[in-house]
Amino acid sequence: MSATYWHEKTGAELAHEVEDLCKQLEEQQKHRRERYIRNLELFEGTPLGAYGASAYYRMSNKALANDPLGLIHSAVETAVAEVYAKQKPKPQVQTSGADWTTRRRAKKMDKVFEGILHQRQGRWVDMWHFMVEHVGYEVALQGVAFIKVVSDLDERRIVHELVPACEIYADPCEGAEPLNLFQASPIDVAKAVALFCNEKGDRKGNARRKAAIEGAEPFTRDELQFGSRVGKAVTMRTAWRLPLGPSLPGKVAVVIGGELMAEDDWESPIFPFVAVHWRPHRDGIYGCGIADIGGTLAEDAGDLDRRLFSRAKIASGKRVYYQEGSVAAEALEANGPEVAVPVQAGAPIPTETLVPPFTAGEFEYRVSKIRDFWDALGISQVSAAARREPGIESAVAQRTLNDTKTGRQLVKAQAFERAFPDLAHQWVWRLRELQKADPNFSITWPGKRLIMEVKWSDADITSDTFTITVGASSALPNDPWGRLEMAGELYAQKLISDSTYRQLLGWPDIEQELDAESAEYEYLDALIDRYLDADENTWDMGDYESPEGFMIDKPRALVRVSSAYFRAKLDNAPPFNLELLRRYIRELDALMMAAAQAQAALMQGQGAPPSQGGETPSGMTPPGPPMAPGGAPPDPPGAPPMAA
């Protein structure tokens, strides 16, 4: 190797060095590709020979001999359902010692993250679906999943791609925290030409790169080479070098067919990948999955099952004895599984003793081997099959065992949860790349009723004085019965109200029935954000909205606005924004007091109930200062005047 590192070179030398390094790593680590295919075959239960789509299209009906009981498939399905599917994490931005503007940006950044989570990811309906149905299976089976996060400048959005672990290469000498990373990935020829061969003012370079792309080696995930049909994919090798500091930027280089397609500084402190592990290796960036941990045990249980099955077939055979010549030979052909044995005339008919195929102890040994498989993985067999675990008869013991095994998977669940803050950090860097291409770039996603939108320049905290964690709500169960149990416990302890209880259930039919209430709270939250984001210099009196007299749940609305007010005070919000909330609280309180007084007067026969608009009944005076003509009380002494 040259004394000059690859990231210190440029041009043709850089292309040659990256190509050479990648090919060396691919050859030295080809066993990881073989293991990846083996694990996939164990999960699918059939020989594949590759991990590409073509392997599935030519997949035969022949079962894989290694795991005839399908234990690996069952364990992976159970792990995804029990460990990942119950979670719905959401990144949350936290700031320390920041001013009011930064805190409001953090709030908007939360909304940006929420928008990305709700965006469709290819065939997956949203990011949570992508993480559970796509990434979760990869993690549980292969031990590690690499999620590549890139910015699509043409589509103006962030794209997530699950990259097979056997296509990511790191130098083992760098251990668990490598500074260099390499990827060999497929790219369509037409797409590569569009990306790298349209640079203005570089006609010769464009022609040279196009020739290299068209003549590059084809990329295949299959040992069988298929001819081009509707397109052609070639091998694209990408190398990243992390920066060592603000004055020492890293590097990224893309090479196809030995020709340098692009090179640039890499400013992000992390690679564009998020790794999720099932059981990480003690050193290095890869991990072990269910197929690696339980593969041998599954094969042993399957081999024992085959032996017992073969003995059962032999022992179940029946012999029928007859006097030789007493039955026509054609009639014997309909015996089926029975074996007809002729006996010489005059000889006694033999007596056959049936021997059981195996003893009860041998069958119990088979059961124990299967139980050993589940115990080694720490996954409850009860969750995989609707029956008790062998040898456990007590219902209390059954629940205790299930809880113990669930606790063993807590680390896996936390690793999945921590992936979402890591994804959020990736989003920040990719969004900054998109903003360079479009200063007015905005995140859009479908809300309940409208398309939501947040401008990234209004949300980015450029000083990086923030941390990203997982919101407390991420720990709440995501399955229907888990939500029911959790919400029931909170309601029984009188920690939540009736409406909050129904909202926590998250059932579509209940949510539809509560649509009127949820619309009110959504509107109120939007109003609070408007008052907290208001700028005194641009605020107009007509921008203010008074509380509606026909509001359904005024007490809860008062709690909601008051909570926002006190949080804003803790965050040192400007007096102008605080006064907007105080004004709304005073008006809402006046409506509630007027309604209470009218109700009391009605009970005593001294008045009538308030009108629908919330006006004070005749002869009654609302508490506090008199209402102004516009429906808002005058400012108290010392309060900042409202800008016109």
C-alpha positions as CSV (number, residue, x, y, z in Angstrom):
1,M,0.0,0.0,0.0
2,S,1.2,3.5,-0.8
3,A,2.4,5.7,2.1
4,T,-0.3,8.2,1.1
5,Y,-3.8,7.2,2.3
6,W,-6.6,6.9,-0.2
7,H,-8.4,10.0,1.1
8,E,-5.3,12.1,0.4
9,K,-5.3,11.3,-3.3
10,T,-7.3,12.8,-6.1
11,G,-8.3,12.1,-9.7
12,A,-7.2,8.8,-11.3
13,E,-5.0,7.9,-8.4
14,L,-7.9,8.2,-6.0
15,A,-10.1,6.0,-8.3
16,H,-7.5,3.3,-8.6
17,E,-6.9,3.2,-4.8
18,V,-10.6,3.0,-3.9
19,E,-11.2,0.3,-6.5
20,D,-8.2,-1.7,-5.3
21,L,-9.1,-1.4,-1.6
22,C,-12.7,-2.4,-2.1
23,K,-11.9,-5.5,-4.2
24,Q,-9.4,-6.6,-1.5
25,L,-12.0,-6.3,1.2
26,E,-14.6,-8.0,-0.9
27,E,-12.3,-11.0,-1.5
28,Q,-11.1,-11.2,2.2
29,Q,-14.6,-11.0,3.6
30,K,-16.5,-13.2,1.1
31,H,-17.3,-15.6,3.9
32,R,-19.7,-12.9,5.3
33,R,-21.6,-13.1,2.0
34,E,-21.8,-16.9,2.3
35,R,-23.1,-16.7,5.9
36,Y,-25.7,-14.1,4.8
37,I,-27.0,-16.5,2.2
38,R,-27.0,-19.4,4.7
39,N,-29.0,-17.4,7.2
40,L,-31.5,-16.4,4.6
41,E,-32.0,-20.0,3.5
42,L,-32.6,-21.1,7.1
43,F,-35.3,-18.4,7.4
44,E,-37.0,-19.2,4.0
45,G,-36.7,-23.0,4.6
46,T,-35.5,-23.7,1.0
47,P,-32.2,-23.6,-0.9
48,L,-31.5,-20.3,-2.5
49,G,-27.8,-20.1,-3.4
50,A,-28.0,-16.3,-3.5
51,Y,-29.7,-13.3,-1.8
52,G,-31.1,-11.5,-4.8
53,A,-34.6,-11.4,-6.3
54,S,-33.6,-13.9,-9.0
55,A,-33.0,-16.5,-6.2
56,Y,-36.6,-16.2,-5.1
57,Y,-38.0,-16.4,-8.7
58,R,-36.3,-19.8,-9.3
59,M,-37.0,-21.0,-5.7
60,S,-38.1,-24.7,-5.8
61,N,-40.5,-26.5,-3.6
62,K,-37.7,-28.6,-2.2
63,A,-37.4,-28.0,1.6
64,L,-34.1,-27.2,3.2
65,A,-32.8,-30.2,5.2
66,N,-31.0,-28.0,7.8
67,D,-34.1,-26.8,9.7
68,P,-37.1,-29.0,8.7
69,L,-39.1,-27.9,11.8
70,G,-38.9,-24.2,10.7
71,L,-37.6,-23.1,14.1
72,I,-35.5,-20.2,12.7
73,H,-38.4,-18.8,10.8
74,S,-40.7,-19.1,13.8
75,A,-38.2,-17.5,16.1
76,V,-37.6,-14.5,13.8
77,E,-41.3,-13.9,13.3
78,T,-41.8,-14.0,17.1
79,A,-38.9,-11.8,17.8
80,V,-40.1,-9.1,15.4
81,A,-43.6,-9.3,16.9
82,E,-42.5,-9.3,20.5
83,V,-39.5,-7.0,20.5
84,Y,-40.0,-4.5,17.6
85,A,-43.7,-4.3,16.6
86,K,-44.8,-3.2,20.0
87,Q,-42.7,0.0,19.8
88,K,-43.3,3.3,18.0
89,P,-40.3,5.5,18.9
90,K,-40.2,9.2,18.1
91,P,-37.1,11.3,18.2
92,Q,-37.3,14.4,20.5
93,V,-35.0,17.4,20.5
94,Q,-33.6,18.8,23.7
95,T,-31.7,22.0,24.3
96,S,-29.8,23.2,27.3
97,G,-29.4,26.9,28.2
98,A,-30.7,28.0,24.8
99,D,-32.7,31.2,24.2
100,W,-36.4,31.3,23.4
101,T,-35.8,31.4,19.6
102,T,-33.6,28.2,19.8
103,R,-36.3,26.4,21.9
104,R,-39.0,27.3,19.4
105,R,-36.7,26.0,16.6
106,A,-36.3,22.8,18.6
107,K,-40.1,22.5,18.7
108,K,-40.3,22.9,14.9
109,M,-37.5,20.4,14.5
110,D,-39.6,17.9,16.4
111,K,-42.4,18.5,13.9
112,V,-39.9,17.9,11.0
113,F,-38.9,14.6,12.5
114,E,-42.6,13.7,12.9
115,G,-43.1,14.6,9.3
116,I,-40.3,12.3,8.1
117,L,-41.6,9.5,10.2
118,H,-45.0,9.8,8.5
119,Q,-43.7,10.0,5.0
120,R,-44.1,6.9,2.8
121,Q,-40.9,4.9,2.3
122,G,-41.2,3.1,-1.0
123,R,-43.7,0.2,-0.5
124,W,-43.8,0.9,3.3
125,V,-46.6,3.2,4.4
126,D,-44.4,5.1,6.9
127,M,-41.0,5.0,8.6
128,W,-42.3,2.8,11.5
129,H,-43.6,0.3,9.0
130,F,-40.3,0.3,7.3
131,M,-38.4,-0.2,10.5
132,V,-40.5,-3.1,11.8
133,E,-41.4,-5.0,8.6
134,H,-38.1,-4.5,6.7
135,V,-35.4,-3.6,9.2
136,G,-36.7,-5.7,12.1
137,Y,-36.5,-8.9,10.1
138,E,-33.0,-8.2,8.9
139,V,-31.8,-7.4,12.4
140,A,-33.3,-10.5,14.0
141,L,-32.2,-12.9,11.3
142,Q,-28.7,-11.5,10.3
143,G,-27.7,-9.8,13.5
144,V,-27.3,-6.3,12.1
145,A,-29.1,-4.1,9.6
146,F,-27.5,-1.1,7.9
147,I,-30.0,1.7,7.0
148,K,-28.5,4.1,4.5
149,V,-29.9,7.7,4.7
150,V,-29.4,9.8,1.6
151,S,-30.8,13.1,0.3
152,D,-32.5,12.8,-3.1
153,L,-31.9,16.2,-4.7
154,D,-34.3,15.5,-7.6
155,E,-37.2,14.4,-5.4
156,R,-36.3,16.9,-2.7
157,R,-36.7,14.3,0.1
158,I,-34.8,11.9,2.3
159,V,-34.5,8.3,1.1
160,H,-33.9,5.3,3.3
161,E,-32.4,2.1,2.0
162,L,-31.8,-1.2,3.8
163,V,-28.3,-2.3,2.6
164,P,-27.3,-6.0,3.1
165,A,-24.6,-6.2,5.7
166,C,-22.4,-8.3,3.3
167,E,-22.2,-5.2,1.0
168,I,-20.7,-3.0,3.7
169,Y,-16.9,-3.3,4.3
170,A,-14.7,-2.0,7.0
171,D,-11.0,-2.7,7.8
172,P,-11.0,-5.0,10.8
173,C,-7.8,-3.3,12.0
174,E,-10.0,-0.2,12.8
175,G,-12.2,-2.2,15.3
176,A,-15.7,-1.1,16.3
177,E,-15.2,2.6,15.5
178,P,-13.8,2.7,12.0
179,L,-12.9,6.0,10.3
180,N,-13.1,4.5,6.8
181,L,-16.1,2.6,5.3
182,F,-16.7,1.1,1.9
183,Q,-19.8,-0.1,0.0
184,A,-20.2,-2.1,-3.2
185,S,-23.7,-1.4,-4.4
186,P,-25.7,-1.8,-7.7
187,I,-26.7,1.2,-9.8
188,D,-28.7,1.3,-13.0
189,V,-26.6,2.4,-16.0
190,A,-29.1,5.0,-17.1
191,K,-29.3,6.5,-13.6
192,A,-25.5,6.5,-13.3
193,V,-25.2,8.3,-16.6
194,A,-27.8,10.9,-15.5
195,L,-26.0,11.5,-12.2
196,F,-22.4,11.6,-13.3
197,C,-22.2,12.4,-17.0
198,N,-24.0,15.8,-17.3
199,E,-21.4,18.1,-15.8
200,K,-21.4,21.5,-17.6
201,G,-18.2,22.4,-19.4
202,D,-16.6,19.0,-19.1
203,R,-17.5,17.2,-22.4
204,K,-14.4,15.0,-22.4
205,G,-14.9,14.0,-18.8
206,N,-18.6,13.2,-19.4
207,A,-17.7,11.0,-22.3
208,R,-15.0,9.3,-20.3
209,R,-17.3,8.6,-17.4
210,K,-20.1,7.4,-19.6
211,A,-17.7,4.9,-21.3
212,A,-16.5,3.6,-17.9
213,I,-20.1,3.1,-16.7
214,E,-21.2,1.3,-19.8
215,G,-18.2,-1.0,-19.6
216,A,-18.2,-1.6,-15.9
217,E,-18.6,-5.0,-14.4
218,P,-22.3,-6.0,-13.8
219,F,-23.5,-6.1,-10.2
220,T,-25.2,-9.3,-9.1
221,R,-26.4,-10.8,-5.9
222,D,-26.6,-14.1,-7.6
223,E,-23.8,-16.5,-8.8
224,L,-25.8,-17.1,-12.0
225,Q,-25.3,-14.3,-14.6
226,F,-28.5,-13.2,-16.3
227,G,-28.5,-11.2,-19.5
228,S,-29.9,-7.7,-19.6
229,R,-33.6,-7.5,-20.0
230,V,-35.1,-4.1,-19.2
231,G,-32.0,-2.6,-17.7
232,K,-28.5,-3.2,-16.5
233,A,-27.0,-2.7,-13.1
234,V,-23.2,-2.2,-12.6
235,T,-21.1,-2.1,-9.5
236,M,-20.6,1.3,-7.8
237,R,-18.0,1.4,-5.1
238,T,-18.2,4.3,-2.6
239,A,-15.7,5.1,0.1
240,W,-16.1,7.4,3.1
241,R,-13.5,8.9,5.4
242,L,-14.7,10.7,8.6
243,P,-13.4,14.2,9.4
244,L,-10.8,14.4,12.2
245,G,-11.9,17.9,13.2
246,P,-13.4,21.2,11.8
247,S,-10.2,22.0,10.0
248,L,-9.6,18.4,8.8
249,P,-12.7,17.4,6.7
250,G,-13.3,13.9,5.6
251,K,-13.8,12.6,2.1
252,V,-16.3,10.7,0.0
253,A,-15.5,9.2,-3.4
254,V,-17.6,7.3,-5.9
255,V,-15.9,4.9,-8.5
256,I,-17.5,3.0,-11.3
257,G,-15.5,0.8,-13.7
258,G,-12.2,2.2,-12.4
259,E,-13.2,5.8,-13.2
260,L,-13.8,8.5,-10.6
261,M,-17.4,9.6,-10.8
262,A,-17.4,12.1,-7.9
263,E,-15.3,13.2,-4.9
264,D,-16.1,15.7,-2.2
265,D,-15.4,16.7,1.4
266,W,-17.4,14.8,4.0
267,E,-18.5,17.2,6.7
268,S,-20.8,14.9,8.7
269,P,-19.2,13.4,11.8
270,I,-20.9,10.0,11.0
271,F,-21.3,7.7,8.0
272,P,-24.6,7.9,6.2
273,F,-25.6,4.6,7.8
274,V,-27.5,3.7,11.0
275,A,-26.7,0.2,12.3
276,V,-29.2,-1.7,14.4
277,H,-27.9,-4.9,16.1
278,W,-29.5,-7.9,17.6
279,R,-26.3,-9.1,19.4
280,P,-23.3,-7.0,18.4
281,H,-19.9,-8.6,18.1
282,R,-17.6,-7.7,21.0
283,D,-15.4,-5.9,18.4
284,G,-16.2,-4.7,14.9
285,I,-19.3,-3.3,13.3
286,Y,-21.3,-6.5,12.6
287,G,-23.4,-8.8,14.8
288,C,-25.0,-12.2,15.4
289,G,-28.6,-12.9,14.7
290,I,-31.0,-15.7,15.5
291,A,-29.8,-17.8,12.6
292,D,-26.2,-17.6,13.9
293,I,-27.1,-18.2,17.6
294,G,-29.7,-20.9,17.1
295,G,-28.8,-22.4,13.8
296,T,-26.9,-25.4,15.2
297,L,-29.6,-26.2,17.8
298,A,-32.3,-26.0,15.1
299,E,-30.3,-28.4,12.9
300,D,-29.8,-30.8,15.8
301,A,-33.5,-30.8,16.6
302,G,-34.4,-31.2,12.9
303,D,-32.0,-34.1,12.5
304,L,-33.4,-35.9,15.6
305,D,-36.9,-35.3,14.3
306,R,-36.0,-36.9,10.9
307,R,-34.5,-39.9,12.6
308,L,-37.6,-40.5,14.8
309,F,-39.9,-40.0,11.7
310,S,-37.9,-42.5,9.7
311,R,-38.2,-45.1,12.6
312,A,-41.9,-44.4,12.8
313,K,-42.3,-45.1,9.1
314,I,-40.4,-48.4,9.4
315,A,-42.2,-49.5,12.5
316,S,-45.6,-48.7,11.1
317,G,-45.2,-51.2,8.2
318,K,-47.6,-54.2,8.3
319,R,-47.0,-57.7,6.9
320,V,-49.8,-59.9,5.6
321,Y,-49.1,-63.6,5.4
322,Y,-51.0,-66.0,3.0
323,Q,-50.7,-69.5,1.7
324,E,-48.6,-69.6,-1.4
325,G,-50.7,-69.9,-4.5
326,S,-54.0,-69.2,-2.6
327,V,-54.3,-65.6,-3.9
328,A,-53.9,-64.2,-7.4
329,A,-50.8,-62.1,-7.9
330,E,-52.8,-59.3,-9.4
331,A,-54.8,-58.9,-6.2
332,L,-51.7,-58.4,-4.2
333,E,-50.8,-55.2,-6.0
334,A,-53.6,-53.3,-4.1
335,N,-51.9,-53.9,-0.7
336,G,-50.6,-50.3,-0.5
337,P,-48.3,-49.7,2.5
338,E,-48.8,-53.3,3.6
339,V,-46.2,-56.0,2.5
340,A,-47.6,-59.4,1.4
341,V,-45.4,-62.3,2.3
342,P,-46.2,-65.8,0.8
343,V,-45.9,-68.9,3.1
344,Q,-45.3,-72.4,1.8
345,A,-48.2,-74.8,1.9
346,G,-48.5,-76.6,5.2
347,A,-46.1,-74.2,7.0
348,P,-47.5,-72.3,10.0
349,I,-48.4,-68.7,9.6
350,P,-45.7,-66.6,11.4
351,T,-46.7,-64.4,14.3
352,E,-45.4,-60.8,14.1
353,T,-44.8,-58.6,17.2
354,L,-45.3,-54.9,16.7
355,V,-42.4,-52.8,18.0
356,P,-43.1,-49.1,19.0
357,P,-41.0,-46.7,16.8
358,F,-39.5,-45.0,19.8
359,T,-39.9,-44.8,23.6
360,A,-41.5,-42.0,25.6
361,G,-38.0,-41.0,26.7
362,E,-36.8,-40.5,23.2
363,F,-39.8,-38.3,22.3
364,E,-39.2,-36.2,25.5
365,Y,-35.5,-35.8,24.4
366,R,-36.8,-34.4,21.1
367,V,-39.0,-32.0,23.0
368,S,-36.1,-30.9,25.2
369,K,-33.9,-30.2,22.2
370,I,-36.6,-27.9,20.8
371,R,-36.9,-26.2,24.2
372,D,-33.1,-25.8,24.3
373,F,-33.4,-23.8,21.1
374,W,-35.9,-21.3,22.5
375,D,-34.0,-21.0,25.8
376,A,-30.8,-20.2,24.0
377,L,-32.5,-17.4,22.1
378,G,-34.3,-16.1,25.2
379,I,-37.6,-16.0,23.2
380,S,-40.8,-17.4,24.7
381,Q,-42.1,-20.5,22.9
382,V,-45.5,-19.6,24.2
383,S,-45.4,-16.5,22.0
384,A,-44.5,-18.5,18.9
385,A,-47.3,-21.1,19.4
386,A,-50.6,-20.9,21.1
387,R,-49.8,-23.5,23.8
388,R,-47.9,-24.0,27.0
389,E,-44.2,-24.5,27.0
390,P,-43.3,-28.1,27.5
391,G,-42.8,-29.0,31.2
392,I,-44.5,-25.8,32.5
393,E,-48.0,-26.6,33.7
394,S,-48.8,-23.8,36.2
395,A,-50.3,-20.6,34.7
396,V,-48.3,-18.5,37.1
397,A,-45.1,-20.2,36.2
398,Q,-45.9,-19.8,32.6
399,R,-46.3,-16.0,32.9
400,T,-43.2,-15.8,35.0
401,L,-41.2,-17.6,32.4
402,N,-42.6,-15.5,29.6
403,D,-41.8,-12.3,31.6
404,T,-38.2,-13.5,32.2
405,K,-37.6,-14.1,28.6
406,T,-39.1,-10.8,27.6
407,G,-36.7,-9.1,30.0
408,R,-33.8,-10.8,28.3
409,Q,-34.8,-9.0,25.1
410,L,-35.0,-5.6,26.7
411,V,-31.5,-4.8,25.4
412,K,-32.6,-5.6,21.9
413,A,-35.7,-3.4,22.3
414,Q,-33.6,-0.5,23.5
415,A,-31.2,-0.9,20.6
416,F,-34.1,-0.6,18.2
417,E,-35.4,2.5,20.1
418,R,-31.9,4.1,20.0
419,A,-31.8,3.8,16.2
420,F,-34.4,6.5,15.9
421,P,-32.3,9.3,17.5
422,D,-29.4,8.1,15.3
423,L,-31.8,8.4,12.3
424,A,-32.7,11.9,13.4
425,H,-29.1,13.0,13.4
426,Q,-28.8,11.6,9.9
427,W,-31.9,13.6,8.9
428,V,-30.3,16.8,10.2
429,W,-27.3,16.4,7.9
430,R,-29.3,15.3,4.9
431,L,-31.7,18.2,5.3
432,R,-28.9,20.6,5.4
433,E,-27.7,19.1,2.1
434,L,-31.2,19.6,0.6
435,Q,-31.3,23.2,1.9
436,K,-28.0,24.0,0.0
437,A,-29.8,23.0,-3.2
438,D,-33.0,24.7,-2.3
439,P,-32.9,27.5,0.4
440,N,-36.7,27.3,0.7
441,F,-36.8,23.6,1.2
442,S,-39.8,22.4,3.3
443,I,-40.8,19.0,4.8
444,T,-44.4,18.0,3.8
445,W,-46.4,15.0,5.0
446,P,-50.1,14.0,5.2
447,G,-51.7,15.0,8.4
448,K,-55.2,13.9,9.6
449,R,-57.0,16.4,7.4
450,L,-54.4,18.5,5.5
451,I,-50.9,18.3,4.1
452,M,-48.6,19.5,6.9
453,E,-45.5,21.6,6.1
454,V,-42.5,23.0,8.0
455,K,-39.8,25.0,6.4
456,W,-36.4,23.6,7.4
457,S,-34.6,27.0,7.7
458,D,-37.1,27.8,10.4
459,A,-36.3,24.6,12.3
460,D,-32.5,24.0,11.9
461,I,-30.5,24.8,15.0
462,T,-27.2,25.5,13.2
463,S,-25.1,25.8,16.3
464,D,-25.7,22.1,17.1
465,T,-26.4,23.0,20.8
466,F,-29.0,20.2,21.0
467,T,-29.3,16.5,21.7
468,I,-31.8,14.1,20.3
469,T,-33.4,11.4,22.5
470,V,-36.5,9.2,22.3
471,G,-39.7,10.7,23.6
472,A,-41.3,9.2,26.8
473,S,-44.3,8.2,24.8
474,S,-42.1,5.9,22.8
475,A,-42.1,3.5,25.7
476,L,-45.9,3.1,25.5
477,P,-47.1,-0.2,24.1
478,N,-48.0,-0.1,20.4
479,D,-50.2,-3.2,20.2
480,P,-54.0,-2.9,20.9
481,W,-54.1,-5.1,24.0
482,G,-50.9,-3.5,25.4
483,R,-52.4,-0.1,25.0
484,L,-55.6,-1.2,26.7
485,E,-53.8,-2.6,29.7
486,M,-51.6,0.5,30.1
487,A,-54.4,2.9,29.6
488,G,-56.6,0.9,32.0
489,E,-54.0,1.1,34.8
490,L,-53.5,4.8,34.3
491,Y,-57.3,5.4,34.4
492,A,-57.8,3.1,37.4
493,Q,-55.2,5.2,39.3
494,K,-57.1,8.4,38.3
495,L,-54.0,9.7,36.5
496,I,-55.9,10.4,33.2
497,S,-59.4,11.6,32.2
498,D,-62.1,9.7,30.3
499,S,-61.2,11.4,27.0
500,T,-57.5,10.9,27.5
501,Y,-58.1,7.2,28.2
502,R,-60.0,6.8,24.9
503,Q,-57.3,8.7,23.0
504,L,-54.5,6.5,24.4
505,L,-56.3,3.4,23.1
506,G,-55.6,4.6,19.6
507,W,-58.4,2.4,18.1
508,P,-59.6,3.8,14.7
509,D,-63.3,3.4,15.5
510,I,-63.0,5.2,18.8
511,E,-60.8,7.9,17.2
512,Q,-63.6,8.4,14.6
513,E,-66.2,8.8,17.3
514,L,-64.0,11.3,19.1
515,D,-63.3,13.3,15.9
516,A,-65.2,16.4,17.2
517,E,-63.1,16.5,20.4
518,S,-59.8,15.8,18.7
519,A,-60.5,18.6,16.1
520,E,-61.0,21.0,19.0
521,Y,-57.7,20.0,20.6
522,E,-55.8,20.1,17.3
523,Y,-57.1,23.6,16.7
524,L,-56.1,24.6,20.2
525,D,-52.6,23.3,19.9
526,A,-52.2,25.1,16.6
527,L,-53.4,28.3,18.3
528,I,-50.9,27.9,21.1
529,D,-48.1,27.5,18.6
530,R,-49.2,30.6,16.7
531,Y,-49.1,32.7,19.9
532,L,-45.7,31.3,21.0
533,D,-44.2,31.9,17.5
534,A,-45.7,35.4,17.2
535,D,-43.3,38.3,16.5
536,E,-44.3,41.6,18.1
537,N,-43.0,43.6,15.2
538,T,-45.2,41.8,12.6
539,W,-48.2,40.9,14.8
540,D,-51.6,42.4,13.8
541,M,-54.5,42.7,16.1
542,G,-56.6,40.7,13.7
543,D,-54.3,37.7,14.1
544,Y,-55.6,37.1,17.7
545,E,-58.5,34.8,18.1
546,S,-60.7,34.7,21.3
547,P,-62.0,31.4,22.7
548,E,-65.2,30.2,21.3
549,G,-68.2,30.2,23.7
550,F,-69.4,26.9,22.4
551,M,-66.1,25.0,23.1
552,I,-66.9,21.5,24.2
553,D,-64.4,21.0,27.0
554,K,-63.5,24.4,28.4
555,P,-61.8,23.1,31.6
556,R,-59.5,20.8,29.7
557,A,-58.8,23.7,27.2
558,L,-57.9,25.9,30.1
559,V,-55.5,23.3,31.5
560,R,-53.9,22.9,28.0
561,V,-53.3,26.6,27.5
562,S,-52.2,27.2,31.1
563,S,-49.7,24.3,30.8
564,A,-48.3,25.9,27.6
565,Y,-48.1,29.2,29.4
566,F,-46.1,27.9,32.4
567,R,-43.8,25.9,30.1
568,A,-43.2,29.1,28.1
569,K,-42.4,31.0,31.4
570,L,-39.8,28.3,32.3
571,D,-38.3,28.8,28.8
572,N,-38.0,32.6,29.3
573,A,-40.5,33.4,26.5
574,P,-40.8,37.0,25.5
575,P,-43.4,39.1,27.5
576,F,-45.4,39.6,24.3
577,N,-45.9,35.9,23.7
578,L,-46.7,35.3,27.4
579,E,-49.3,38.1,27.3
580,L,-51.1,36.5,24.3
581,L,-51.5,33.3,26.3
582,R,-52.6,35.2,29.4
583,R,-55.2,37.1,27.4
584,Y,-56.6,33.8,26.1
585,I,-56.6,32.3,29.6
586,R,-58.4,35.3,31.0
587,E,-61.1,35.3,28.3
588,L,-61.6,31.5,28.7
589,D,-61.8,31.8,32.4
590,A,-64.4,34.6,32.1
591,L,-66.5,32.4,29.8
592,M,-66.4,29.5,32.3
593,M,-67.3,31.8,35.3
594,A,-70.2,33.3,33.4
595,A,-71.5,29.9,32.5
596,A,-71.1,28.7,36.1
597,Q,-73.0,31.8,37.4
598,A,-75.7,31.3,34.8
599,Q,-76.1,27.7,35.8
600,A,-76.3,28.6,39.5
601,A,-78.9,31.3,38.7
602,L,-80.9,28.8,36.7
603,M,-80.9,26.3,39.6
604,Q,-82.3,29.1,41.9
605,G,-84.8,30.2,39.3
606,Q,-83.2,33.6,38.9
607,G,-82.0,33.6,35.4
608,A,-81.6,31.7,32.1
609,P,-78.7,29.6,30.8
610,P,-76.1,31.3,28.7
611,S,-76.6,31.6,25.0
612,Q,-74.7,29.4,22.5
613,G,-72.2,32.2,21.9
614,G,-71.2,32.3,25.5
615,E,-72.6,35.9,26.3
616,T,-73.2,36.8,29.9
617,P,-76.9,36.5,30.9
618,S,-78.9,39.6,31.5
619,G,-78.3,41.2,34.8
620,M,-75.0,39.4,35.5
621,T,-71.6,40.9,35.5
622,P,-68.6,38.6,34.5
623,P,-65.7,38.5,36.9
624,G,-62.6,40.7,36.3
625,P,-62.4,43.8,34.1
626,P,-65.2,44.5,31.6
627,M,-64.9,43.0,28.1
628,A,-63.7,45.3,25.4
629,P,-65.8,45.7,22.2
630,G,-63.6,43.3,20.3
631,G,-64.3,40.5,22.8
632,A,-61.0,40.8,24.7
633,P,-60.5,42.3,28.2
634,P,-58.3,45.3,28.5
635,D,-54.6,44.8,29.4
636,P,-53.9,44.8,33.1
637,P,-51.7,47.6,34.5
638,G,-48.0,47.1,33.6
639,A,-48.7,44.6,30.8
640,P,-47.1,45.2,27.4
641,P,-49.5,46.9,24.9
642,M,-50.8,44.7,22.0
643,A,-49.2,45.7,18.7
644,A,-51.6,47.1,16.2
